[in-house]
Amino acid sequence: MPNPSPASARGSESSQKILRTLVTTVGTLAELRNELGIDHGKSERSAALARHARLALNATVTVAEFVLDTWQARIELGQLVAPGN
């Protein structure tokens, strides 16, 4: 992965730590969904509290926005070809 903060080694290290945490977050969100999710044929209401559901939602939004922003940046840098091109 390119250095996210080329002017700051400490900033780059911190950014890398956040990215590793996001990878862990994705796996943990999958575990939470499997345990408390309401699909897979379940008909009862989830035992999740609203604050936990909001935490999971916001964590998912954070990961998705980062992935999409990275994808767009790589398209703009010519590292990826935009869909349909």
C-alpha positions as CSV (number, residue, x, y, z in Angstrom):
1,M,0.0,0.0,0.0
2,P,1.4,3.5,-0.8
3,N,2.4,5.7,2.0
4,P,-0.9,7.4,3.1
5,S,1.0,10.4,4.7
6,P,4.3,10.8,2.8
7,A,5.2,13.9,4.8
8,S,4.8,12.2,8.2
9,A,6.1,8.8,9.1
10,R,4.1,8.9,12.4
11,G,0.9,9.9,10.4
12,S,1.6,7.1,8.0
13,E,2.0,4.6,10.9
14,S,-1.3,5.8,12.4
15,S,-3.1,5.6,9.1
16,Q,-1.9,2.0,8.7
17,K,-3.1,1.1,12.2
18,I,-6.6,2.5,11.4
19,L,-6.7,0.5,8.2
20,R,-5.7,-2.7,10.0
21,T,-8.5,-2.0,12.5
22,L,-11.0,-1.5,9.6
23,V,-10.1,-5.0,8.3
24,T,-10.8,-6.4,11.8
25,T,-14.0,-4.4,11.9
26,V,-15.3,-5.9,8.7
27,G,-14.8,-9.4,10.1
28,T,-16.4,-8.5,13.3
29,L,-19.4,-7.0,11.6
30,A,-19.9,-10.3,9.7
31,E,-19.8,-12.1,13.1
32,L,-22.3,-9.7,14.6
33,R,-24.6,-10.1,11.5
34,N,-24.5,-13.9,11.8
35,E,-25.2,-13.8,15.5
36,L,-27.8,-11.0,15.8
37,G,-29.0,-10.5,12.2
38,I,-32.6,-11.1,11.3
39,D,-32.1,-12.9,8.0
40,H,-31.2,-16.6,7.3
41,G,-34.9,-17.5,7.9
42,K,-35.1,-16.0,11.4
43,S,-38.5,-14.5,12.2
44,E,-38.0,-13.2,15.7
45,R,-36.8,-9.7,16.4
46,S,-33.1,-9.2,16.8
47,A,-31.7,-9.0,20.3
48,A,-29.4,-6.1,19.3
49,L,-29.9,-2.9,21.1
50,A,-30.5,0.2,19.0
51,R,-27.1,1.7,19.9
52,H,-25.3,-1.4,18.7
53,A,-27.3,-1.4,15.5
54,R,-26.3,2.2,14.9
55,L,-22.7,1.4,15.8
56,A,-22.7,-1.4,13.2
57,L,-24.3,0.8,10.6
58,N,-21.9,3.7,11.1
59,A,-18.9,1.3,11.0
60,T,-20.2,-0.2,7.7
61,V,-20.7,3.3,6.2
62,T,-17.1,4.3,7.2
63,V,-15.6,1.2,5.6
64,A,-17.7,1.5,2.4
65,E,-16.9,5.2,2.0
66,F,-13.2,4.5,2.4
67,V,-13.3,1.7,-0.2
68,L,-15.2,3.9,-2.7
69,D,-13.0,6.9,-2.1
70,T,-9.9,4.8,-2.7
71,W,-11.4,3.2,-5.8
72,Q,-12.2,6.7,-7.2
73,A,-8.7,8.0,-6.4
74,R,-7.1,5.1,-8.2
75,I,-9.3,5.7,-11.2
76,E,-8.3,9.3,-11.3
77,L,-4.6,8.3,-11.0
78,G,-5.0,5.9,-13.9
79,Q,-4.3,2.9,-11.7
80,L,-7.8,1.5,-12.5
81,V,-10.1,1.7,-15.5
82,A,-13.5,3.2,-14.7
83,P,-16.4,0.8,-15.3
84,G,-17.8,1.0,-18.8
85,N,-14.5,2.3,-20.2
